[in-house]
Amino acid sequence: MHDLLTGVFFWIALGVCLIGMLARFIMYFRGLSWQLDRVAYTSYPGAGFKGAVRSIYKWLIPFGTYGWRTQPFITIAFFGFHIGAVLVPLFYWDIICFLRKNWGFHFLR
């Protein structure tokens, strides 16, 4: 069972994940419309990039935007989930052993 889960099913799950992300990426960009965009690129071309960088920076900081401040529970849950999604696989021993055995990654020496 272990060989099945770490072999065929692993590659199926990885393939579904990657195909799904690619499909969402394509659907997102097909749905964009310059008419609905709030930034006036022709009048203020510099504000578009500067505003985008500032917006991304603010969204990366907990409680950095008005939306994060108005919903503190969602903010804490969102950042807790994403921090956990990064830290748990790094320290979960079975995943470390799986990556070491199958892909040659060595986190701990």
C-alpha positions in Angstrom: 0.0 0.0 0.0 2.9 2.3 0.8 4.4 1.8 -2.6 1.1 2.5 -4.3 0.6 5.7 -2.3 4.1 7.0 -2.9 4.2 5.8 -6.5 1.2 5.9 -8.8 -1.2 7.9 -6.5 1.5 10.5 -5.8 2.0 11.2 -9.5 -1.8 11.3 -10.1 -2.2 13.8 -7.3 0.7 15.9 -8.5 -0.7 15.8 -12.1 -4.2 16.8 -11.0 -2.7 19.7 -8.9 -0.6 21.0 -11.7 -3.2 20.7 -14.4 -5.8 22.4 -12.0 -3.4 25.3 -11.3 -2.7 25.7 -15.0 -6.4 25.7 -15.8 -7.1 28.3 -13.1 -4.2 30.4 -14.3 -5.5 30.4 -17.9 -9.2 31.1 -16.8 -8.0 33.9 -14.6 -6.1 35.7 -17.3 -8.9 35.1 -19.9 -11.3 36.8 -17.5 -9.2 40.0 -17.1 -10.5 43.1 -18.8 -8.7 46.3 -19.1 -12.0 48.1 -19.2 -12.8 46.9 -15.7 -9.3 47.7 -14.3 -9.3 50.5 -11.8 -5.9 51.9 -12.6 -5.7 54.5 -15.3 -2.7 53.2 -17.2 -2.8 55.8 -19.9 -3.1 58.8 -17.6 -0.8 57.6 -14.8 1.5 54.8 -16.1 3.8 54.9 -13.2 1.0 54.6 -10.6 0.0 51.2 -12.0 3.3 49.4 -11.2 3.9 51.3 -8.0 0.4 50.7 -6.8 0.6 47.1 -7.6 3.8 46.6 -5.7 2.4 48.5 -2.7 -0.8 46.5 -2.8 1.1 43.1 -2.8 3.4 44.3 0.0 0.4 45.3 2.1 -1.4 42.0 1.5 1.7 40.1 2.7 1.6 41.7 6.1 -1.0 40.5 8.6 -3.5 43.4 9.3 -1.7 45.5 6.6 -4.9 46.2 4.7 -8.3 47.5 5.6 -9.8 44.1 4.7 -7.4 42.3 7.0 -8.2 44.7 9.9 -12.0 44.4 9.5 -11.9 40.5 9.7 -9.3 39.6 12.4 -10.4 35.9 12.7 -10.1 35.3 8.9 -6.8 37.1 8.9 -5.4 34.9 11.7 -6.8 31.8 10.1 -5.4 32.7 6.7 -1.9 33.4 7.8 -1.9 30.5 10.3 -2.9 28.1 7.5 -0.3 29.4 5.0 2.5 29.5 7.6 1.6 25.9 8.6 1.4 24.8 5.0 5.0 25.8 4.6 6.4 24.8 8.0 4.7 21.4 8.5 6.1 19.7 5.4 9.6 21.0 6.2 9.5 19.3 9.6 7.3 16.3 9.0 9.6 13.4 9.1 7.7 11.1 6.7 7.7 13.8 4.0 11.4 14.4 4.5 12.1 10.7 4.2 9.9 10.4 1.1 11.6 13.4 -0.6 15.0 12.0 0.3 14.2 8.5 -1.0 12.4 9.4 -4.2 13.8 12.7 -5.3 17.2 13.0 -3.6 16.4 16.0 -1.4 18.4 16.2 1.8 17.0 18.7 4.3 19.0 17.4 7.3 22.5 16.1 7.1 
